[in-house]
C-alpha cells in the first residue's frame, strides 16, 4: 500500500515539532464520542517512534470501519506507548462532556508517563493540565500523526463498546447510529425507554425521554 501525501504530511508535522522544540517523545491525544446521547466518551493517547509512517493513519473520520481496525492494529504494534480510557455517563453528567474529555486525556497522559518520559504534548484543541509543553490545535487529528493515531484508538474502542451494547439491546440500533441522536435512535428511546446507567442524563434529548418515558422495563 503506497503512502499518501496526507499520511506523509501528518508524519512531517510531528517531525517539525521534534526539530523546532528539540524534543524526542511526542504524545498525541484525542477523544471519540462527545456528541452521542449514551455510552462513555473514549479518550486515547499515543506515542509513535520518530520516523514512523503508515499509509492508514489519518483522521479517524476519514477511514472506513475496516480500515480503522487495520490502522489500530498497526498503531498498537508500532507505538512506543498507548493508552485508552473511558469516562462513563455518570461522570460526564457530573462535570460536563468537555471536562470529561479533558479528564480522560489527562488520565491517558498519566498512564503514558508511567511508561516513558514524555517531552511534548499535542491535542485536538484540548488544553490539558500539565507542566509539559503542549500544542492544542484545531483539527489536530487531521494535522498531527500522533493525534490522528489517538483518534483511531479512541474511535475503535468506543465503537466496540457500542457493538457490545447492540448485542445486548439490538432494538436500540446502537451498531448503526453509535449513540448519536438520529431519528431512529430517538424513536427507539420513546418506545423502549432509557437503559439505566448508560445514558447521559444531562443531555436535553435524554432528559426529555426521562420525563416522558422513563427507564426501560426489564423483563
C-alpha positions in Angstrom: 0.0 0.0 0.0 1.5 3.3 -1.1 1.8 6.2 1.4 -0.4 9.1 0.6 0.5 12.7 0.7 -1.8 13.2 3.7 0.0 10.4 5.6 3.4 12.0 4.8 2.1 15.4 5.9 0.9 14.1 9.3 4.3 12.5 10.0 6.2 15.5 8.7 4.3 17.8 11.1 5.3 15.7 14.1 8.9 15.7 12.9 8.9 19.5 12.6 7.7 19.7 16.2 10.6 17.5 17.3 13.1 19.6 15.4 11.7 23.1 16.3 11.2 22.3 20.0 14.2 20.0 20.3 12.2 17.1 21.8 12.1 13.4 21.1 9.0 11.9 22.7 5.7 13.4 21.5 2.4 12.2 22.8 -0.8 12.8 20.9 -4.3 12.9 22.4 -7.9 12.8 21.1 -11.3 11.6 22.1 -14.4 10.0 20.4 -18.0 10.3 21.5 -18.7 13.8 22.7 -21.9 14.1 20.8 -23.7 10.8 21.4 -26.5 10.5 23.9 -25.2 7.4 25.6 -22.1 5.4 26.4 -18.7 6.6 27.5 -16.5 9.2 25.9 -13.4 7.4 24.8 -10.1 9.2 25.2 -6.7 8.0 23.9 -3.1 8.9 24.0 -0.4 7.6 21.6 3.4 7.9 21.2 4.8 6.9 17.9 8.5 6.4 17.2 10.3 9.1 15.2 10.5 8.3 11.5 7.4 6.0 11.7 4.8 6.4 8.9 1.8 4.2 8.0 -0.5 4.7 5.0 -3.7 4.1 7.0 -3.0 6.6 9.8 -5.4 9.6 9.2 -8.2 11.4 11.0 -10.4 8.5 12.1 -13.4 10.1 10.5 -11.9 9.7 7.1 -11.4 6.0 7.4 -13.9 3.1 7.0 -14.5 0.9 10.0 -12.4 -1.9 8.4 -9.5 0.5 7.7 -9.8 2.0 11.2 -9.4 -1.5 12.7 -6.4 -2.2 10.4 -4.8 1.1 11.4 -5.5 0.4 15.1 -3.6 -2.9 14.9 -0.6 -1.2 13.1 -0.6 1.6 15.7 -0.6 -0.7 18.7 2.2 -2.8 17.1 4.4 0.2 16.4 3.7 2.6 19.3 6.2 3.2 22.0 3.2 3.6 24.3 -0.5 4.0 24.0 -3.5 4.3 26.4 -7.3 4.3 26.1 -9.7 5.2 28.8 -13.5 5.6 29.1 -15.2 8.3 31.0 -18.7 7.0 31.9 -22.0 8.8 31.7 -22.3 9.4 35.4 -19.1 11.3 35.4 -20.0 13.1 32.2 -23.2 14.3 33.9 -21.4 15.4 36.9 -18.6 17.5 35.3 -19.9 18.1 31.7 -18.7 16.5 28.5 -15.9 19.0 27.8 -14.3 18.4 31.2 -14.9 14.7 30.9 -12.9 14.7 27.7 -10.1 16.7 29.3 -10.0 14.4 32.4 -9.9 11.3 30.2 -7.0 12.6 28.2 -5.1 13.6 31.4 -5.6 10.0 32.7 -4.1 8.7 29.5 -1.2 11.1 29.8 -0.6 9.8 33.3 -0.5 6.2 32.0 1.9 7.2 29.2 4.2 9.0 31.7 4.3 5.8 33.8 5.8 4.0 30.8 8.3 6.6 29.5 9.4 10.2 29.7 7.1 12.4 27.6 8.7 15.6 26.2 5.8 17.3 24.4 2.0 17.0 24.1 -0.2 17.6 21.1 -4.0 17.6 21.4 -7.0 18.2 19.2 -7.7 21.6 20.6 -7.9 20.5 24.2 -5.8 22.2 26.9 -4.6 19.7 29.5 -3.5 20.5 33.0 0.2 19.6 32.6 3.6 21.2 33.1 4.7 19.8 29.8 4.9 22.0 26.7 1.6 21.5 24.9 0.2 22.4 21.5 -3.6 22.4 21.3 -4.6 22.8 17.7 -7.9 22.8 15.8 -8.3 19.7 13.7 -5.3 18.1 15.4 -6.4 14.7 14.1 -6.0 15.9 10.6 -2.7 17.7 11.3 -0.5 15.6 13.6 0.3 11.9 13.1 0.3 11.0 16.8 -3.1 12.8 17.3 -4.6 11.0 14.3 -3.3 7.7 15.8 -5.0 8.6 19.1 -8.2 9.4 17.3 -8.2 6.0 15.7 -7.6 4.2 19.1 -10.4 6.2 20.7 -12.9 5.6 17.9 -12.3 1.9 17.6 -12.5 1.4 21.3 -15.8 3.3 21.6 -17.3 1.6 18.6 -16.6 -1.8 20.1 -18.4 -0.7 23.3 -21.4 0.3 21.1 -21.3 -3.1 19.3 -21.3 -4.8 22.7 -24.4 -2.8 23.7 -26.0 -3.6 20.4 -25.7 -7.3 21.1 -27.4 -6.8 24.5 -30.1 -4.4 23.2 -30.5 -4.9 19.5 -33.8 -3.0 19.4 -32.0 0.3 20.0 -29.8 0.1 16.9 -26.5 1.1 18.5 -24.5 -0.7 15.8 -25.9 1.7 13.2 -26.2 5.1 14.9 -23.4 4.6 17.5 -25.4 6.5 20.1 -25.9 9.7 18.1 -29.4 11.4 18.3 -30.7 10.1 15.0 -34.4 9.9 14.3 -34.3 6.1 14.6 -32.5 6.3 18.0 -34.9 8.9 19.4 -37.8 6.8 18.3 -36.4 3.7 20.0 -36.0 5.6 23.2 -39.6 6.7 23.1 -40.6 3.1 22.5 -38.4 1.3 25.0 -37.1 3.9 27.4 -33.7 4.6 28.8 -31.2 1.9 29.6 -30.2 2.5 33.3 -26.7 3.8 33.7 -26.0 4.0 30.0 -27.5 7.4 29.0 -26.2 10.9 29.7 -29.0 12.4 31.7 -27.6 16.0 31.3 -28.2 15.9 27.5 -31.5 17.6 26.6 -32.9 14.8 24.4 -32.2 12.2 27.2 -33.8 14.4 29.9 -36.9 14.7 27.7 -37.2 10.9 27.4 -36.6 10.5 31.1 -39.5 12.9 31.8 -41.9 11.4 29.2 -41.0 7.7 29.0 -38.6 6.9 31.8 -36.4 3.8 32.1 -36.9 0.6 30.2 -38.9 -2.2 31.8 -36.6 -5.1 32.3 -38.2 -8.5 31.5 
